[in-house]
């Protein structure tokens, strides 16, 4: 099976998958099958399409849930999901038996050249500068680039770097999502991730630039992060409202301890946004809550409301 097919399986509704494997889901929660649970500690985040148990720390997406609950390997879990949701897959064949048990690895050398000389299509420029009204300097800092596939779908490529500037992952964003009438194009996913890409905290290189006691803003996704950077703040993002790993949490707590970094957040005006804030608050007690205006659903929306003029770079 290819990466597009795996992405389709990961986009299957997490609560629907949970019910198909026998869990009773009520109000985005169920009893956790991975420990002796009596208080429905398994929580489902429909925005990020993930699950997490706050008692035993079991977490993941649709494929992870099937693998762990049904005791299946990765390819068998994919086939089970495909069969139960009428998704047609090509055959998956591991190179070796050992490779099947190894975690996926991201081939950074394959993608690094894309970001050495970023190129923006007209569709990407329209999205970034006309629609989102972002600062050209921010777009250059984030090394955003673009490409068009054989179906003429336009994609924005978003690189993820670690704090030392090493490429660790990449996200492809469909710029045509929701704009096509053609059935085949409407089924193209909104996001694609290369095999093995690790996209946890976005814009980590900014942490190396923090001065002693300087504020750092935490946003819920790349779009909010670009808006926050364009507004003149140093910011990182947690994509799709996913939870922090232990390593990521330690990185942030070390900033608070070693540099006295103060953390700030404008949560999205919805239940997942507030839940994310509370989860982060548990790890970062100094995290300060800022309220968005009632008319704005997230910080990107607020930023655009304050910047009515497109920010096209000269010559664009």
N, C-alpha and C positions, 0 to 999 in steps of 0.2 A: 504494500500500500504506500501511497505517496504522502507528502506532508499536508497536501490539501485535504485528503481524506481523513487524516488524523485530526486536523483542525476541525473538520465537521463533527467528528465524534466528541471532541472536547467542548463543542458548542451545544451539544444536546442538553436540555434543561436538567440541571443537577438534581432537582427535587423529583422530577419524573423518573430519572435513573434510579434514585434511592427507592422509590416506590416499586419499581420493577424488580428490584432485588429483595423485596420483602420488608422494607422499613416503613413504618407508619409516620408520615410527615404531617405535622400540625403547627401552624404559625411559624413556619421556617425552622422547626426543630424536630428531633426524634431521639429516641433512646439510642445511645451509642452501642453498636454491636461489637466494638473492639475492647470493651471492658465491662465489668458488672455494673451497669448503669441503671439507676432508678429515678433519675431526675431530668431526663431529656436534655443531656448536655451536648449533643451533636447539633451544631447550628449550620444552616445553609445560607450562603450569601448569593442571592439570585443575580446580583449585579455583576459580580466577578465569576459567577458560576462555579463556586468552590464550596467545600465543607470543612469544618474544623470542630474538633471536640475540645472543649475548654478544660476537661478533666485529664484526658490521657494524651492530648496534643496530636491525635490523628488528624491529618489534613490532606487536602489535595483537590483534584478535579474529578470529572466523570470516570476517566479511565483508571485513575488511582483507586477510586471507590470500588469499582468492579474487581480490580486486581486483588485488593486487600480483603474484601468481604467474601468473594467467591473463590479466593485462592488460585487465581489464574495468572499466567504469564502475560506480558504486555501484548503480544500478538493475539493470544486467546481472548483476552479481555476486549480487544478491539473487535474481534470477530463476534463475540457475544453481544456487544453493543450494536454492531451493524445489523446482526440478525434480528434483534429485538426492536429495532427502530427502522427496519427496511432501508438501510443504507447499503449501497452496492460498493464493494471494495475490490481492488486488485489484490493479488496474492502478495503477502509479505514473506520474504525469504532472508533470514539472517546469514551473514557471511560465514560465521562459525558458531558452534555451540557456545563458546566462551563469550563471543560478542553479544549473544542474546542476554546474558546476565549482567553485562556492563551497563552503567548509566550512560545516556547519550552525551556526546561531547560536541561542542560548538567549534567549527573550523573557522577561527577568526581570520586566518590568512586569506581565505577565499573572499571575504567581504571587506577587508580593510581598504583595498584600492577604491571601493565605491565612495568612501568618505574622505579620501585624500584630496579629491577635486570635486566637491559637490556640484551637482547640476540640477536646476529646478525647471521643470516643464511649465508651460503656461497654466496648466491646471493646478500645479503645486503653488505657483506664485499667486494665483487667484485665491486659493484656500488660505495660504499663510498671510498674505499681505492685504487682500481686499476683504476677505471674510473675517479672518481672525485679527487683522490689523496689528500684527506682531512687528517688533523692532527688527530691521534687517541685521543688526549686530547680534541679536539673540539667535536668529536663524543660522548665522555663520558660526557662532559659538557652539551650537548644538550639532553642527555638521549635517544638517538635514539635506537629503538628496532625493531624487525621484527616478522612476522608470515606468515604462508602459509594456504590458505583457502582450502575448500573441492574440488575446481577445480584445485588445485595445482598452483594457482596464488600466486606469492610471493609479499608481501607487506612490505613497510617500514613504521613504525609508528612514527609520529612526534608530540611530546607534545607541547602545548602552555601554558605558565605560565604567571601570572601577575607579576608585579614588586616585589611582596612579595613572589613569589615562589609558589603560589596557582595554581593548574591545572584548566584551564578555557576552554580548547578545545583540539582537537586532529585531526590530518590529516593523512590519509592513502594514501601512494603513491604506485602505481602499478609499481613494478620493471620489469614486463614482458611486459609493454605497447609497442605495435608495434613489438613484437618479435614472436608472435604466428600466425600460419597459420590457426588454428582451428577457425571457424566462431564464435562460442560461446565465446571463450577466447578473440578474437579480439574485441568483443563488451563490454568487461569489462572496466569500466571507468578508466581513468588515476588517478583520485583522488576520495577518499571517505571521508565524514565527518560524525561522529556520530551525532545522533539527538541532536539538541540544542547547538552544539559546537560553541564557539565564537572564531574565528581565525582572529584577527585583526592585532595587531603588534606581530611579532615573536621575541623571545629572550628578553623579557622585563626584566628578572632578571639582565641582564648586566647593566641596568641603575643604579642599587643600588651600583655598583662598580665604577662608574665614579668619578674621582677626579675633583677638581675645575679647570675649563677651559680645561678639556680633550676633545679631539675630539670624536664624535660618527658618525659612518658611517651608512647611510640608504641605504638598498638594496631593490630590487624588489621582492625577493622571498627567500625561505629557502636555496636553492642551492647557490645563491649568498652570503647569510649571512654566510653559512658554509665556503665558500671560503675566505670571508673577515676575519672571525675569524682565519682561518688557516694561513692567511697572517700576523697575529699578531695585527689586529685592533679590537677594540670593535665595535660591529655592531648589528643592529636590522634589521628586514625585514617587508615589507608590502607585503603580499602574493598576487600573481596574479595581481599586479598593482592596487589593489583596493584603494579606497580613504579612508582617515582617518576619523574616527568618531570625533565628537566634544570632547568627553572625551579623546581620544587618542591625539588629537591636543593639548589639554590643558596640558596633561602630558609632551609633548615635549617642549611646550613653557615655562612651569615651570622649566624644566631643564636649558633652556637658561637663564632664569631670576635668578634662585636661585644658579646654579652652573656654570654659564657662559659657558655652554657646547657649543662647536662649531659643526656644522653639515656639513657633507660632503656626496657627492653622485657621483657614476659613473653610470649615466643612461644607460639603454640598448640602443644599437645603432639602434633605430627604433622610429617611431612616438609616440607609446604609452609610451615609456620610457621618451622621452622628455616632453610629456604632463604631466606625473606624476611629473617630476622635477618641472615644472612650477606651478603645483597645490601645491606642498610642499613649494615652494619658497614663495608663497603668505602667507602661515601660518608661515614659518620660514625664515624671510628675510636674515638671516646670512648663509643660506644653500649655500655651495660652490660646484660648478660644476666641475667635473673632466672628462676629455675626454678619452675614451677607444681607443686603437689602431684600425685602420681601419679593421684589420683582425679578431677582436674579437667582437662578438655580445653582450656579457654581461660580468660581472666581473668574473663569474665562468669560462667562456671560457678563459679569460685573465689569471686567476690564473693557470689553467691547462697548458697553454702555457709556463708558467714560471717554472712549476714543472713536469718534464717529468718522474720522478721516482715515482712509487707507494709508498704510505705511510703506508704500512701494519704494524700493531702493532706486537710486538714480540710474537712469538708463533702462529700467525694467519696463 
